[in-house]
Amino acid sequence: MLGRQLQLFQLARLYRTVGMLLRGGMPAVTAFDMSAGLLSPALKPSLAHAAQAVREGKSIAASLERFDLTTPVAARMLRVGERSGNMGEMMERIASFYDDELARTVDLLARVIEPALMTLVGIVVGIIVVLMYFPIFELAGSIR
């Protein structure tokens, strides 16, 4: 689960950067090449293959989907962006969608981890209190 969320984080950065570059008038292949540094070494070859497929004339949506650089929802949004001619704007919307998904995951993890941490802190404090009073109880027991 963590690996998938890290991949979504990287894809969100990629889509946001490529979207801004496309909206600025840069060609898609150049935008992919410039944005390759945002990805981890594991995803860089996939982006290079996708950029090569776009150079060969394949659609951006099909290329990114083929090399696992998208989710099913994002692939549909990319197809819509290609048909409408608003690829830059659509990529930025996909990045926002990914950011929202990551925020929901972080919120869920915080809700799960917070009670566990509170329990752990309570146990540690309880152990410290018992360890502090233990010598006093031994001393009281030896006075009799």
N, C-alpha and C positions, 0 to 999 in steps of 0.2 A: 504494500500500500504506500509506503514511504517513497519507494522508487518511482511509482506512478505520479505521485504528487510533485516530486522533484522534476520529472519530465514535463509535467504541465507548467511548472514554473518557468522552465527553460523555453518551452514553446510559447508561453505568453510573452516573454521578452522578445523572442524571435519575431512573432507576428506583429507586435507593437512596432518594432524597429523597421521591419520590412514594410508595414503599412504606412509609416511616416515617410519612408523613402519613396514609396510608390506615389503617395499623394503629392510629394514634392517634384514628381516628374521623372524619377529615375527608372530605368528599365528593370524589369523583374529579376533577370539573371544577375545583373550588377548588384541589385539590392540583396539578393541571396548571398552572393559572394562577400559583400561587405558585412553582412550580419553573421557570418559563419563563426566569428570569434565569440559570440554569445553562448554558443552551445558547448556542451561537454565533449571531450574527445570521443565518446561513444556515439554521439549523434552527428558529429561533423561529417563523417563519410556519407551518411544518409542524406544530408543536405546537399553535399557535392553531387551525389547521384541524381537527386531531384532537380538540381540546377542544370545538370547535363541533359536530363529528359526534357526540360523546358526549352533548352537550346535546340534540341532536335525537333521541336514543334508540338510536343505534347502539352496538354493543359496543365496549369499550375495545380489545380485541385487534384487531378489524377496523379500527378507526379508526387505531390506531398502525401497523398493517401497511399500510394504504392510503397513508399519508403517509410511508412509509419511515423510521419511527422504531423499527424492530425488525429482528431477523434471523429467519430461518425457525425456528430452535430457540426463540428467545424468543417468537415468535408462538404456537407450540404451548403453551409454558409459560403464556402469558397466558390462552389459551383454557381450560386446565386450572384456572387460578386463578379464572377467572370462574365456571366450573361448580361448583367446590368452595366458593366464597365466601371464599377465602383470597387475595384479590388482593394485599394488602399484603405478605404473606409471600412470595408468588410473585415479586413485583417485586424484593424484596430478594435472592431466590435468583438471579434473572436478573442483577442487579448483581454478585453474587459470581461468577457464571459469566463475565460480561464481564471482571471483574477478573482471573480466572484466565487467560483468553485473552490479555489484555494482558500479563500476567506472562510467559507462554510466549513471546510475540513479543519482549519486551524481552530475555529470556534468549537467544533465538535471535540477535537482533541483536548482543548482547554477544559471543556465540561467534564471529560472523562478523567483527565489527569489531576484536576484540582482536588476532588475528594480523596484520591489516592495519596496525594502529597499531604493533605491535612491529616489523614490517618497516620502516615509515617511520622509527621512532626509530633503528633500526640503520643505515639509510642516512644519516640526518642525522649520527649519531655518526661513521660512517665518513668522511663528507665533511669533518667538522671535524678528525678525526685526520690525514687526508691534507693538508688545508690547513695544519695546524700543522707537519707534517714537511717540506712542500715547500720552505720557505725554508732549512731545514737541509741538505737534499739539494743545493740550488743552491749554497749556501756551500761544501759539501764538494767539489762539482764545480769551483768556481772556484779552489780552492787548488791544484790540479794545475797 
